[in-house]
Amino acid sequence: MNTTTLDPKAMSWDDIDEAMAETDRRMKELQGLFTTPWGKLIEDLTKPAALNMFKDKGFNITQVYTGAHNGEYTTDAMRVDVILCNTVEAVAVEVKTTCKVEDVKYFMNQMEHFKEAFHPFDKCKVYPAIAALQYDEDSDIYALKQGLYVLHANGDGLFSLTEPNNKLVL
């Protein structure tokens, strides 16, 4: 394909398909440059806040994992952004920049398989939680109704924790 030719009338369908595929590839590459570091930053801000707030709620947290993958335990793909735990209980935290109801539903579905995917926690009580800078579609209220702990970013690196009335325990 002649990349200097920008006139679609002078391009074949194969050239147009190739140009669009190249554009898609470049867009995904640029998206990865933005979302990966941004997501890591949000996780890094959430981790100490979540640790302190759950300790204040009486959780005896002895270990913290970020970006935990289950690849070492099973072949199914599963990632948990932050896990706060001890030998008898764990808090699995999903971290989002902007959280939607669909994100909560997806996380809830993942949590159904958490103990299968992360065998070290199969005897623990596991409490799911979600943290976000912004909640769209009243997804924070939806998450609370599902029994999840909800962490809200309040600015200046501060978070608040809302405890559900009926806690979901896996």
C-alpha positions, 0 to 999 in steps of 0.5 A: 500500500502506498501510505502517501496516497490518502485519497480513498478513490485511489485506494483499493479495498485491500489498501483501505482494510490494511490502513484501517487495521493499522489505525486500529493497532495504533489506537490500541497501542496508544490506549495501552500507554494511557490506561495501564499507567493510569490504572496502576496509579489508581490502584496504588492510591487505593491500596493504602487507603483500603488497608487503613479503612478495613483495619479501622473496621476490625479486619486484621490485615497481615498481607496486601497483594496488588494485581494478583493473577491466578495463573499460578493456581489455575488456567482460567484468567482472573485478576484481582486489583487489590487483595487484603488478607490474613489467614482467615479472611480476605477483602478482594477489591476491584479498582476502577477509574469510572465504575458502571453497573456493568463493571459491578456485575462483571466483578460479581461474576468473577467473585463467584470463582474467586476461591476456585481461582485463588486456592490459598483463600479457599478456606477464608471468608472473602468480602468483595469491595469496589473502589472508584474515582467516579460512580456512574449509573448509581453503580455504587448504590447497586454495589451496596445492594449486592453486598459489596463494600464501596470505596469512594474517592473524596479528593486529595488522595482520601477515600471513604468506605461505605459498609453494606447492610447485608455483607456478601461473604464468599 
